[in-house]
Structure formats: structure tokens, C-alpha cells
């Protein structure tokens, strides 16, 4: 009788592979939870928030943290971890490990910390470089709770208007405006009010966005689960049964395919695709799952750091330093040092005098491309399974045929730019988003304009000294800058004659200041190939080179939150504990009312 029951259970499992795999994964989780190596300290064991202190406006005082120049004498002793790069992925990993009792050194090749989170001051104006707004920072959210702990509650966020974006279609000055509104229900209701004949299409789009966003956990789990388990799931094909993102094809379908499937309205298609510039791909190449994540990200509101984007690096650097670590700049890492067994054990810092620094953990926030093509010894890198791709940065489209307009612009020659039509652009006003800007720079305002640029237009000057690249380089970039500004003035005539200073950056600028190989600010390609099961499991923080870890947006998704969350995953693997679970436990203690609301739903 017992044998019959066992065989009956076995037959049931074989007939229901989803149940079989779920049971197997549960066993794996339990096994590794109880049999794994010793876990590190919990960086969320206590609430690190303290009453907000006045924002430090004095630039010299801020530079004491943000611009600490590398010197051997400043390197802390007995380092546990070295982080290459001070972008949000590097700083978040550094701050979390510091909270867990590790001594961390962050090395930045630029002259100030922050990566794309830094800002700079020129001619009495302050400009941000990469953070234009961030979503899901409402009280009690994962992102807000994490940022509060990483900055001691000192980083405050200013909520932007409920109309957080306005999309314009048509010639500047005559364009039709479509405002985007905060709130998941309000966002879609607003779309229906603007497109009353397309309510059914909008509902279909909403359902697809919701399900694709929820399914992204499958991609994340392949970065957490033990490698042997992941390999079994992929080799057997069972991952397609377990994870919705692959079972329903959200990682393979493109944004263009989705909008084409729900509507024939060209204007509505453009509106549904408008923020493709936020991840640097044309709609025909953009994975729908990535687009869905970003669409959901901003629906609960968008926020900007009070005091400017450099506040992010300022407060995280402070946390690292207060725990015995340092964030040092003008410290270009030229090599990752590996021992004879192929283990990463240190880094070599370039400059006039080469300095070798050693630690147990080497964490790269320099990007997959830089890490495996430039920093690692060739014989070590060739043994790794990491794949390397690149992408370019784009802005917000203003053509009804998005892919056609972008492609035609990108194929122009530099000499053709003078008379070219710039098909799209992104306009942001940092001084209007930051309530502290007027205190720092009274009577002034800053405007940021972004459009797509081709690396090949500027490639011949990539090795030239900054500000010494010659008249032709200046001429090409200034043509684009003038045309972009004219588009801005045509849209907002009140700005006519108000421009007193203009600085135009190019992909070469990004490469020089931020270390991107071809000026690409979104790291390795965000296309569908990145979200295959093989790529998702390979692009995980723990590399196949012992002692070497990857953080930042290359390990998860592009952008600020992608880099931030990969810093959390990276720290989880180093500390051998589920920091996301620790974060949730902290949230329960800090916001018991939210837990009560969940139980009552």
C-alpha cells in the first residue's frame, strides 16, 4: 500500500513538472539555508536613520568628502573589499558592506565621487550628469527604505509635479503636448482621456505591463540561486515552466511588437514608447520586460534629490568613511591583480607612481566591458564566461515613426549635421527640481538637453586631451548644441536671449569623465539577448573568477535603481545572506501600519 502511494506520488510529479520543480527548488533553498557557509553581519539589523541635518552648501566642505585625492597614506589598513568605481552600484555595495563591519576602499578615476550621480559647477551654474528623476521613493517603499539606510536618512527627496513628464509631438512651437500623470490608476485614466477611442488598447497594454513587471523576479532569481541549480533548470528547459517571464515570452518580445499588437494609433504608440531613451534602445530592439519595469517605476511618482544629485555620493561616502573605509578619487585602476591560482586579490592604481592595494574581495563597478577586456589579465579573462556588448544613449523621441527617425539620424555623417533634423530630445531643468538650488546659486537656472549621438562622429578624438581636441571637434558638437537649444527656445519662447553659458558634451566626454568605452551611459546592451536565461544567470555579481564580483547596472538593468539593487545583490553574495529579506524585516519594524494594511487587503 505504501509502495503504491509512493509510485502514485512519483507519477503525479512526472505529470506535473511545475510541481516537481517547485518542490526541488524548495529543497535547494532549505538545504543551502541550513548548510551554507557562515553568514556575515546584517547591515539592516538596526535603523541608521537620524534627524536630517542642514544640507551642506559650501562646495569646499563638500569636496572634503567628494574629492579626496588618492594617496597611499589614505588607504585604510586591513581592507576587506576594494570597489572599482564610485557609481551608485559601487557606493551602495560599499556602504552596505561597511554597515556589516567590512572595511571598504572605493577607487574612482574621475576627480570626484558619484559616477553618473555626480554634479559639476561651471561659471556659477550647477549641472547634473545622469540622475534626472527617480521613481518608487514614497515612504515605506523598498527603494526609500534602502536609500534611508545607506545615507543615514540624510538624503532627502523632493517629489516632482504629478505631471512628471510631458511628451510633445510635432515641430517645436507647434507641438501637441501629452502630459503623463502620477498614480497607477491615474496614469492609465489620463491616457484614456487623451485617447478615448483606444481605451481597450490601453487596458491590454496595462495588463501586459503589470504581468511582465511581476515576472521579472524570475530574472533576479537566476542571479541568486546556486549555479548548479540554475544550470539544471536551463539545461532541462524547466525554467520556462517555472518562470513566467520566459514562459510567456516577455524577455523575447520587443516593445514595438507589443504596441503594434494592441493598437494601430500611431500617436498612442509613440506615447507608449516615449521613454525608450531612458534605457538607450529603439522600440524595435527594446525588450518589453525592461520597458514594463520602467513604466511601473514612475507611476507612483518621481523624485529628485534635495541639494542636487551629488548628495547621493556625498552621504554614502560619509557612511563608508565613518566605518573606517575611504572613497578616493583620481585613482584610475589599471589592473586587477590575480594570484597564481587565478583568484582576484588586489588592484593596481595608475598615475605617476603605480600602487598595488590588496583585499579579500574585489568589486568592479567599472562595467563588464572594462573589467574583462581591460582590467583583468588576458589569460584570466579568456577563461571567463562573461559576454560583452555595448549600446548608445538616446533621448525622447518626437517622430511618429520612432525607429525610422532614430535610424536615419544615426546614419548621418558629421558634415551632414549642420542641416540635419534632430528627431527627438529630452529637456530637464535641474534648478526647478531642486528646492535648494536658489540658495546655492541665487538668480540662476540650469537647463539640460539630451539627444542621441553616434560614437563614430567623435571617435577620432577619443585619445586627445580634454578641451584640446581642435576646432573640427568643437564645430561638430556645437552644431548639435545650437540646434538643440533652438528647439528649446522654439518650444519655450520666453528663453530667447537668456542663455549665458553653454557646454556641449559628446560620447567622448562620457568616455573621458565616466570611463565608458564608447560613451555609452547604460553599460552593456539592454537588448533581448541580455534577458535570456543564459545571460541572466551569467551576469550575476559573483563571477567565475574567485574573489571578483560585479556591481552596477551591468548585472541587473540599466539606470539608477538597477545599479542600486545590484549593489544589494552583490553585497548579499559576499555576506552570504539574503539582504532583500533583511530589508523586508526592517520595513516591517519601521512601518507596521503597512503590514497591517497588507493583512487587511
C-alpha positions as CSV (number, residue, x, y, z in Angstrom):
1,X,0.0,0.0,0.0
2,X,2.8,2.4,0.9
3,X,4.6,1.4,-2.3
4,X,1.5,2.1,-4.3
5,X,1.2,5.6,-2.7
6,X,4.9,6.4,-3.4
7,X,4.5,5.3,-7.1
8,X,1.3,7.3,-7.3
9,X,3.1,10.4,-6.0
10,X,6.0,9.8,-8.4
11,X,3.6,9.5,-11.3
12,X,1.9,12.7,-10.2
13,X,5.2,14.6,-10.1
14,X,6.2,13.4,-13.6
15,X,2.8,14.5,-14.9
16,X,3.1,17.9,-13.3
17,X,6.6,19.2,-13.9
18,X,5.9,22.6,-12.4
19,X,5.1,20.9,-9.0
20,X,8.3,18.8,-9.3
21,X,10.5,21.8,-10.0
22,X,8.9,23.9,-7.3
23,X,9.5,21.1,-4.8
24,X,13.1,20.7,-5.9
25,X,13.7,24.5,-5.6
26,X,12.2,24.5,-2.1
27,X,14.6,21.7,-1.1
28,X,17.5,23.6,-2.5
29,X,16.6,26.7,-0.6
30,X,16.2,24.8,2.6
31,X,19.5,22.9,2.1
32,X,21.6,26.0,1.3
33,X,20.0,28.0,4.1
34,X,21.0,25.5,6.7
35,X,24.1,24.0,5.2
36,X,25.8,27.1,3.6
37,X,28.8,28.9,4.8
38,X,28.6,31.3,7.8
39,X,26.7,34.4,7.1
40,X,28.0,37.9,7.6
41,X,26.5,40.7,9.7
42,X,23.2,42.1,8.9
43,X,23.5,45.7,7.7
44,X,19.8,46.2,8.4
45,X,19.9,45.0,12.0
46,X,19.3,48.5,13.3
47,X,17.7,51.6,11.9
48,X,20.5,54.0,11.0
49,X,18.3,57.0,10.3
50,X,18.9,60.1,12.3
51,X,17.2,63.5,12.3
52,X,18.1,65.3,9.0
53,X,20.9,67.9,9.3
54,X,21.1,71.1,7.3
55,X,22.3,70.5,3.7
56,X,26.0,71.4,3.3
57,X,26.0,74.1,0.7
58,X,29.7,75.1,1.0
59,X,31.4,73.5,-2.0
60,X,34.8,73.3,-0.3
61,X,33.3,71.5,2.7
62,X,31.6,69.0,0.3
63,X,34.9,68.5,-1.6
64,X,36.5,67.1,1.6
65,X,34.3,64.0,1.1
66,X,33.7,64.0,-2.7
67,X,37.2,65.0,-3.9
68,X,39.6,63.1,-1.6
69,X,42.6,62.6,-3.9
70,X,44.3,59.2,-3.8
71,X,47.4,58.9,-1.7
72,X,48.9,55.7,-0.3
73,X,48.8,57.2,3.2
74,X,45.0,57.5,2.9
75,X,44.4,53.8,2.1
76,X,43.0,52.1,5.2
77,X,44.8,49.1,6.7
78,X,43.4,45.6,6.7
79,X,41.0,46.1,3.9
80,X,38.1,43.7,3.3
81,X,36.9,45.0,0.0
82,X,38.1,47.2,-2.8
83,X,35.4,48.7,-5.1
84,X,36.5,49.9,-8.6
85,X,34.2,52.9,-9.5
86,X,32.0,55.1,-7.4
87,X,28.7,54.9,-9.3
88,X,25.6,54.0,-7.4
89,X,26.4,50.3,-7.7
90,X,29.8,50.7,-6.2
91,X,28.7,53.1,-3.4
92,X,25.7,51.1,-2.4
93,X,27.8,47.9,-2.2
94,X,30.5,49.8,-0.3
95,X,28.0,51.3,2.2
96,X,26.2,48.0,2.8
97,X,29.4,46.2,3.4
98,X,30.6,49.0,5.7
99,X,27.4,48.7,7.7
100,X,28.1,45.0,8.0
101,X,31.5,45.6,9.6
102,X,33.7,45.4,6.5
103,X,36.5,47.9,5.8
104,X,36.0,49.2,2.2
105,X,38.1,51.3,-0.2
106,X,36.3,52.8,-3.2
107,X,38.5,54.0,-6.0
108,X,37.3,56.5,-8.6
109,X,39.2,57.5,-11.7
110,X,37.4,60.9,-12.0
111,X,38.2,63.9,-9.8
112,X,35.0,63.5,-7.8
113,X,32.9,60.6,-6.5
114,X,29.5,59.7,-7.7
115,X,29.7,58.4,-11.2
116,X,26.6,59.4,-13.1
117,X,25.2,60.7,-9.7
118,X,27.8,63.5,-9.5
119,X,27.1,67.1,-10.5
120,X,29.5,69.8,-11.6
121,X,29.7,73.6,-11.3
122,X,30.8,75.8,-14.2
123,X,30.6,79.6,-14.5
124,X,28.4,79.7,-11.3
125,X,25.9,77.1,-12.6
126,X,25.4,73.5,-11.3
127,X,24.5,70.7,-13.7
128,X,23.6,67.1,-13.0
129,X,25.0,64.3,-15.2
130,X,22.8,61.3,-15.1
131,X,20.0,61.4,-12.5
132,X,17.1,63.4,-13.8
133,X,14.3,61.8,-11.7
134,X,13.9,58.6,-9.7
135,X,10.6,56.6,-9.1
136,X,9.2,54.5,-6.3
137,X,10.6,56.6,-3.4
138,X,7.4,57.0,-1.5
139,X,7.5,56.4,2.3
140,X,7.7,52.7,3.0
141,X,8.9,51.6,-0.4
142,X,11.8,49.3,-0.8
143,X,13.8,52.0,-2.6
144,X,13.2,54.7,0.0
145,X,13.9,52.4,2.9
146,X,17.2,51.2,1.4
147,X,18.3,54.7,0.5
148,X,17.5,55.9,4.0
149,X,19.7,53.2,5.5
150,X,22.5,53.9,3.0
151,X,22.6,57.6,3.8
152,X,21.5,57.7,7.5
153,X,18.3,59.3,6.4
154,X,20.2,62.4,5.3
155,X,19.4,62.2,1.6
156,X,16.0,63.8,1.2
157,X,13.9,63.6,-2.0
158,X,11.7,66.3,-3.5
159,X,8.6,65.0,-5.1
160,X,8.1,66.4,-8.6
161,X,4.8,67.5,-10.0
162,X,2.0,65.0,-10.6
163,X,2.6,65.7,-14.3
164,X,6.1,64.3,-14.2
165,X,6.7,64.2,-18.0
166,X,5.2,66.0,-20.9
167,X,5.6,64.4,-24.4
168,X,5.4,66.7,-27.4
169,X,4.8,65.7,-30.9
170,X,5.4,67.9,-33.9
171,X,7.6,70.9,-34.8
172,X,8.8,73.0,-31.8
173,X,6.4,75.8,-31.2
174,X,3.6,74.0,-32.8
175,X,3.9,70.7,-31.0
176,X,1.0,68.8,-29.4
177,X,1.5,68.2,-25.7
178,X,0.6,64.9,-23.9
179,X,1.2,65.1,-20.1
180,X,2.0,61.9,-18.1
181,X,0.4,61.8,-14.7
182,X,1.4,60.1,-11.4
183,X,-0.6,57.2,-9.9
184,X,-1.1,53.7,-11.5
185,X,-4.8,54.2,-12.0
186,X,-4.4,57.9,-12.8
187,X,-1.7,57.2,-15.4
188,X,-3.9,55.0,-17.4
189,X,-7.1,57.0,-16.9
190,X,-5.2,60.0,-18.2
191,X,-4.2,58.0,-21.3
192,X,-7.8,57.1,-21.9
193,X,-8.9,60.8,-21.6
194,X,-6.3,61.7,-24.2
195,X,-7.2,58.7,-26.4
196,X,-10.9,58.0,-25.7
197,X,-11.2,55.7,-28.8
198,X,-8.4,53.5,-27.6
199,X,-9.5,52.5,-24.1
200,X,-9.5,48.8,-24.9
201,X,-5.9,49.0,-26.3
202,X,-4.8,50.9,-23.2
203,X,-6.3,48.2,-20.9
204,X,-4.4,45.5,-22.9
205,X,-1.2,47.4,-22.6
206,X,-1.7,47.9,-18.8
207,X,-2.3,44.2,-18.3
208,X,0.8,43.3,-20.2
209,X,2.9,45.8,-18.3
210,X,1.7,44.5,-15.0
211,X,2.3,40.9,-15.7
212,X,5.7,41.5,-17.3
213,X,6.8,43.6,-14.3
214,X,5.7,40.9,-11.8
215,X,7.5,38.2,-13.8
216,X,10.9,40.0,-13.6
217,X,11.6,38.1,-10.3
218,X,12.5,35.1,-12.5
219,X,15.5,37.0,-13.9
220,X,16.5,38.0,-10.4
221,X,16.3,34.5,-9.0
222,X,18.7,33.2,-11.6
223,X,21.3,35.5,-10.1
224,X,20.6,34.3,-6.5
225,X,20.1,30.5,-6.9
226,X,23.2,28.2,-6.7
227,X,24.9,27.8,-10.1
228,X,24.3,24.0,-10.2
229,X,20.6,24.6,-9.7
230,X,20.5,27.2,-12.4
231,X,22.4,25.1,-14.8
232,X,20.0,22.2,-14.2
233,X,16.9,24.4,-14.8
234,X,18.4,25.9,-18.0
235,X,19.8,22.6,-19.4
236,X,16.5,20.8,-18.8
237,X,14.4,23.7,-20.1
238,X,12.3,23.6,-16.9
239,X,13.0,27.3,-16.3
240,X,10.4,28.0,-19.0
241,X,7.8,26.2,-16.9
242,X,8.8,27.8,-13.6
243,X,9.2,31.4,-14.6
244,X,6.5,33.5,-16.3
245,X,8.9,35.9,-17.9
246,X,10.2,33.1,-20.2
247,X,7.1,31.0,-20.3
248,X,5.1,34.0,-21.8
249,X,7.9,35.5,-23.8
250,X,8.2,38.8,-22.1
251,X,12.0,38.6,-22.4
252,X,11.9,38.0,-26.1
253,X,9.1,40.2,-27.4
254,X,10.0,43.8,-28.2
255,X,8.3,47.0,-27.2
256,X,7.4,47.6,-30.8
257,X,5.7,44.2,-31.1
258,X,3.6,44.9,-28.1
259,X,2.4,48.3,-29.1
260,X,1.7,47.0,-32.6
261,X,-0.4,44.2,-31.1
262,X,-2.6,46.5,-29.0
263,X,-3.3,49.5,-31.3
264,X,-3.0,51.0,-34.8
265,X,-3.0,54.5,-33.5
266,X,0.4,56.0,-34.4
267,X,0.3,58.8,-31.7
268,X,-0.7,56.4,-29.0
269,X,2.2,54.0,-30.0
270,X,4.6,56.9,-29.6
271,X,3.3,57.9,-26.2
272,X,3.6,54.3,-25.0
273,X,7.2,54.2,-26.3
274,X,8.3,57.7,-25.4
275,X,10.7,56.9,-22.6
276,X,12.7,54.4,-24.6
277,X,15.6,56.9,-24.3
278,X,15.7,56.1,-20.6
279,X,17.3,52.8,-21.4
280,X,19.0,53.6,-24.7
281,X,17.2,51.4,-27.3
282,X,14.9,51.9,-30.2
283,X,11.4,50.3,-29.6
284,X,12.1,47.7,-32.3
285,X,15.1,46.5,-30.2
286,X,13.8,47.1,-26.6
287,X,12.8,44.1,-24.5
288,X,9.3,44.6,-23.4
289,X,10.1,43.4,-19.9
290,X,12.6,46.2,-19.4
291,X,10.2,48.8,-20.7
292,X,7.4,47.4,-18.4
293,X,9.7,47.8,-15.4
294,X,10.4,51.4,-16.1
295,X,6.8,52.2,-16.9
296,X,5.8,50.9,-13.5
297,X,8.8,52.6,-11.8
298,X,7.4,56.1,-12.4
299,X,3.7,55.5,-11.9
300,X,3.9,56.1,-8.1
301,X,5.6,59.4,-8.5
302,X,9.0,60.8,-9.4
303,X,11.6,62.4,-7.2
304,X,14.8,64.4,-7.2
305,X,17.5,64.7,-4.5
306,X,17.2,67.9,-2.4
307,X,20.5,69.7,-2.8
308,X,21.3,68.1,-6.2
309,X,22.4,64.7,-7.3
310,X,25.8,65.0,-5.7
311,X,24.1,64.5,-2.4
312,X,23.9,60.8,-3.2
313,X,27.7,60.3,-3.3
314,X,28.2,62.8,-0.5
315,X,26.2,60.9,2.1
316,X,27.2,57.4,1.0
317,X,30.9,58.4,1.1
318,X,30.3,59.7,4.6
319,X,28.9,56.3,5.7
320,X,31.8,54.4,4.2
321,X,34.4,56.7,5.9
322,X,32.7,56.7,9.3
323,X,33.0,52.9,9.2
324,X,36.8,53.0,8.7
325,X,36.8,53.0,4.8
326,X,37.6,55.6,2.2
327,X,36.3,56.9,-1.1
328,X,39.4,58.2,-3.1
329,X,39.4,59.9,-6.4
330,X,41.9,60.4,-9.2
331,X,42.7,56.8,-8.6
332,X,42.5,55.0,-12.0
333,X,42.6,51.3,-11.6
334,X,44.7,49.9,-14.4
335,X,44.8,46.2,-13.5
336,X,43.0,43.7,-11.3
337,X,45.8,41.6,-9.7
338,X,45.3,37.8,-9.6
339,X,47.4,35.2,-7.9
340,X,48.8,32.0,-9.5
341,X,45.5,30.2,-8.7
342,X,43.5,32.8,-10.7
343,X,42.0,34.5,-7.7
344,X,41.4,38.2,-7.7
345,X,43.4,39.6,-4.7
346,X,44.0,43.3,-5.4
347,X,44.2,46.2,-7.8
348,X,46.9,48.4,-9.3
349,X,46.3,52.1,-9.2
350,X,47.9,54.0,-12.0
351,X,49.3,57.5,-12.1
352,X,52.9,58.7,-11.8
353,X,53.6,56.0,-9.3
354,X,52.0,52.6,-9.6
355,X,50.5,51.4,-6.3
356,X,49.2,47.9,-5.5
357,X,46.4,47.5,-3.0
358,X,45.1,44.2,-1.7
359,X,41.8,42.9,-0.2
360,X,39.8,39.7,0.1
361,X,37.0,40.9,-2.2
362,X,37.4,42.9,-5.4
363,X,34.2,44.5,-6.6
364,X,34.0,46.1,-10.0
365,X,31.6,48.9,-10.8
366,X,33.5,49.8,-13.9
367,X,31.3,47.7,-16.2
368,X,31.6,44.3,-17.7
369,X,33.4,45.6,-20.8
370,X,36.1,47.5,-18.8
371,X,36.5,44.7,-16.3
372,X,37.0,41.8,-18.6
373,X,38.6,43.5,-21.6
374,X,40.9,45.9,-19.8
375,X,41.4,45.3,-16.1
376,X,41.8,41.5,-15.8
377,X,44.9,39.6,-17.1
378,X,44.2,38.4,-20.6
379,X,44.7,34.7,-19.7
380,X,42.2,35.0,-16.8
381,X,39.6,37.0,-18.7
382,X,39.6,34.5,-21.6
383,X,38.6,31.7,-19.2
384,X,35.5,33.6,-18.1
385,X,32.0,33.1,-19.5
386,X,31.0,36.8,-19.4
387,X,29.8,38.3,-22.6
388,X,30.4,41.9,-23.6
389,X,28.1,44.2,-25.6
390,X,27.7,47.9,-25.9
391,X,24.9,50.4,-26.5
392,X,24.5,54.1,-27.1
393,X,22.5,56.7,-25.3
394,X,19.3,58.2,-26.7
395,X,16.8,60.8,-25.7
396,X,13.0,61.1,-26.0
397,X,11.5,60.6,-29.5
398,X,9.3,63.2,-31.2
399,X,8.7,61.4,-34.5
400,X,5.6,59.3,-35.2
401,X,7.9,56.6,-36.8
402,X,10.3,56.3,-33.9
403,X,12.6,53.7,-35.3
404,X,12.8,55.3,-38.7
405,X,13.6,58.8,-37.3
406,X,16.3,57.5,-35.0
407,X,17.9,55.3,-37.6
408,X,18.1,58.0,-40.2
409,X,19.7,60.4,-37.7
410,X,22.2,57.9,-36.5
411,X,23.4,57.1,-40.1
412,X,24.3,60.8,-40.9
413,X,27.9,61.8,-41.4
414,X,29.4,64.6,-39.2
415,X,29.4,67.0,-42.1
416,X,25.6,66.5,-42.6
417,X,24.7,67.5,-39.1
418,X,24.6,71.3,-39.9
419,X,21.3,70.9,-41.8
420,X,20.0,67.8,-40.0
421,X,16.6,67.5,-38.4
422,X,17.1,66.3,-34.8
423,X,14.2,63.9,-34.4
424,X,13.9,63.8,-30.6
425,X,15.2,65.4,-27.5
426,X,14.9,65.3,-23.7
427,X,14.6,68.6,-21.7
428,X,15.2,68.8,-18.0
429,X,15.5,71.7,-15.6
430,X,17.6,70.6,-12.6
431,X,17.3,74.0,-10.9
432,X,13.5,73.8,-10.9
433,X,13.5,70.3,-9.4
434,X,15.9,71.1,-6.5
435,X,14.3,73.4,-3.8
436,X,17.8,74.2,-2.6
437,X,19.2,75.4,-5.9
438,X,18.2,79.1,-5.4
439,X,20.1,79.1,-2.1
440,X,23.2,77.8,-3.7
441,X,23.0,79.8,-7.0
442,X,20.6,82.7,-6.5
443,X,19.1,84.2,-9.6
444,X,20.3,81.4,-11.8
445,X,18.8,78.4,-13.6
446,X,20.2,75.4,-15.4
447,X,18.7,73.5,-18.3
448,X,19.8,70.1,-19.6
449,X,19.2,68.9,-23.1
450,X,19.8,65.3,-24.3
451,X,19.7,63.7,-27.7
452,X,21.2,60.7,-29.4
453,X,24.8,60.9,-30.7
454,X,26.9,58.5,-32.8
455,X,30.3,57.4,-31.3
456,X,31.8,57.4,-34.8
457,X,31.2,61.1,-35.2
458,X,33.7,61.8,-32.5
459,X,35.8,58.6,-32.3
460,X,39.0,60.2,-33.9
461,X,39.3,62.5,-30.8
462,X,39.0,59.8,-28.2
463,X,42.7,59.9,-27.2
464,X,43.0,63.7,-27.3
465,X,43.3,65.8,-24.2
466,X,40.0,67.3,-22.9
467,X,39.5,70.9,-24.2
468,X,42.3,70.4,-26.6
469,X,40.6,68.4,-29.3
470,X,40.6,71.1,-32.0
471,X,38.3,73.2,-34.0
472,X,36.6,70.5,-36.0
473,X,35.6,68.6,-32.9
474,X,34.3,71.8,-31.3
475,X,32.5,72.6,-34.5
476,X,30.6,69.3,-34.8
477,X,29.4,69.2,-31.2
478,X,28.5,72.9,-31.2
479,X,26.3,72.4,-34.3
480,X,24.2,69.9,-32.4
481,X,24.2,72.0,-29.2
482,X,23.0,75.1,-31.1
483,X,20.2,73.2,-32.8
484,X,19.1,71.6,-29.6
485,X,19.0,75.0,-27.9
486,X,17.0,76.4,-30.8
487,X,14.5,73.6,-30.4
488,X,14.2,74.5,-26.7
489,X,13.7,78.2,-27.5
490,X,11.1,77.4,-30.2
491,X,9.2,75.4,-27.6
492,X,9.6,77.9,-24.8
493,X,10.0,81.4,-26.4
494,X,10.5,83.1,-23.0
495,X,14.0,81.6,-23.0
496,X,15.0,83.7,-26.1
497,X,18.2,85.6,-25.3
498,X,18.6,84.0,-21.8
499,X,21.4,81.6,-22.5
500,X,24.6,83.0,-21.0
501,X,26.7,79.8,-20.8
502,X,26.5,76.5,-22.8
503,X,28.6,73.4,-22.5
504,X,28.1,70.6,-25.0
505,X,29.1,67.0,-24.1
506,X,29.6,64.1,-26.5
507,X,30.2,60.3,-26.2
508,X,33.9,61.1,-26.0
509,X,33.1,63.3,-23.0
510,X,31.3,60.4,-21.3
511,X,34.2,58.2,-22.1
512,X,36.8,60.6,-20.6
513,X,34.9,61.6,-17.4
514,X,32.9,58.4,-16.7
515,X,35.1,55.7,-18.2
516,X,32.6,54.3,-20.7
517,X,34.5,52.7,-23.6
518,X,32.3,54.3,-26.3
519,X,30.4,56.9,-24.4
520,X,27.5,54.5,-23.6
521,X,26.0,55.5,-20.3
522,X,23.7,52.4,-20.0
523,X,26.5,49.8,-20.0
524,X,26.3,46.6,-21.9
525,X,23.4,46.3,-24.4
526,X,20.0,46.2,-22.9
527,X,18.5,44.2,-25.8
528,X,16.7,40.9,-25.7
529,X,19.9,38.9,-25.6
530,X,20.6,40.2,-22.2
531,X,17.4,38.7,-20.7
532,X,17.8,35.2,-22.0
533,X,18.1,32.6,-19.1
534,X,21.8,32.0,-20.0
535,X,22.7,35.7,-19.9
536,X,20.6,36.3,-16.7
537,X,22.4,33.5,-14.9
538,X,25.9,34.5,-16.2
539,X,25.6,38.3,-15.5
540,X,25.4,37.8,-11.7
541,X,27.5,39.6,-9.1
542,X,29.6,36.6,-8.2
543,X,31.8,35.9,-11.2
544,X,33.5,32.6,-12.1
545,X,36.8,34.3,-11.1
546,X,37.2,33.7,-7.3
547,X,37.3,36.9,-5.3
548,X,35.9,39.1,-8.1
549,X,32.4,40.5,-8.0
550,X,30.4,42.8,-10.3
551,X,28.0,45.5,-9.2
552,X,26.2,48.3,-11.0
553,X,23.8,48.3,-13.9
554,X,25.5,45.7,-16.0
555,X,24.5,43.0,-13.6
556,X,20.7,43.7,-13.5
557,X,19.2,46.6,-15.5
558,X,20.2,50.0,-16.7
559,X,19.8,53.1,-14.6
560,X,20.0,54.3,-11.0
561,X,17.7,51.6,-9.5
562,X,19.2,48.8,-11.5
563,X,22.7,49.8,-10.2
564,X,21.4,50.3,-6.6
565,X,19.6,46.9,-6.4
566,X,22.6,45.1,-7.9
567,X,24.7,46.6,-5.2
568,X,22.3,44.9,-2.8
569,X,22.6,41.6,-4.6
570,X,26.3,41.8,-4.8
571,X,26.6,42.5,-1.0
572,X,24.2,39.6,-0.4
573,X,26.5,37.2,-2.1
574,X,29.6,38.5,-0.3
575,X,27.9,38.4,3.1
576,X,26.2,35.1,2.3
577,X,22.8,36.3,3.5
578,X,19.6,37.4,1.8
579,X,19.8,41.2,2.3
580,X,16.5,41.7,0.5
581,X,14.8,39.6,3.2
582,X,16.7,41.6,5.8
583,X,15.4,44.8,4.2
584,X,11.9,43.5,4.3
585,X,12.2,42.6,8.0
586,X,13.4,46.1,8.7
587,X,10.5,47.6,6.8
588,X,8.1,45.5,9.0
589,X,9.6,47.1,12.1
590,X,9.7,50.6,10.7
591,X,6.3,50.6,9.0
592,X,4.0,48.2,11.0
593,X,0.9,50.1,9.6
594,X,1.9,48.9,6.1
595,X,2.0,45.3,7.2
596,X,-1.4,45.7,8.8
597,X,-2.8,47.2,5.6
598,X,-1.5,44.2,3.6
599,X,-3.2,41.7,6.0
600,X,-6.5,43.6,5.7
601,X,-6.4,43.5,1.9
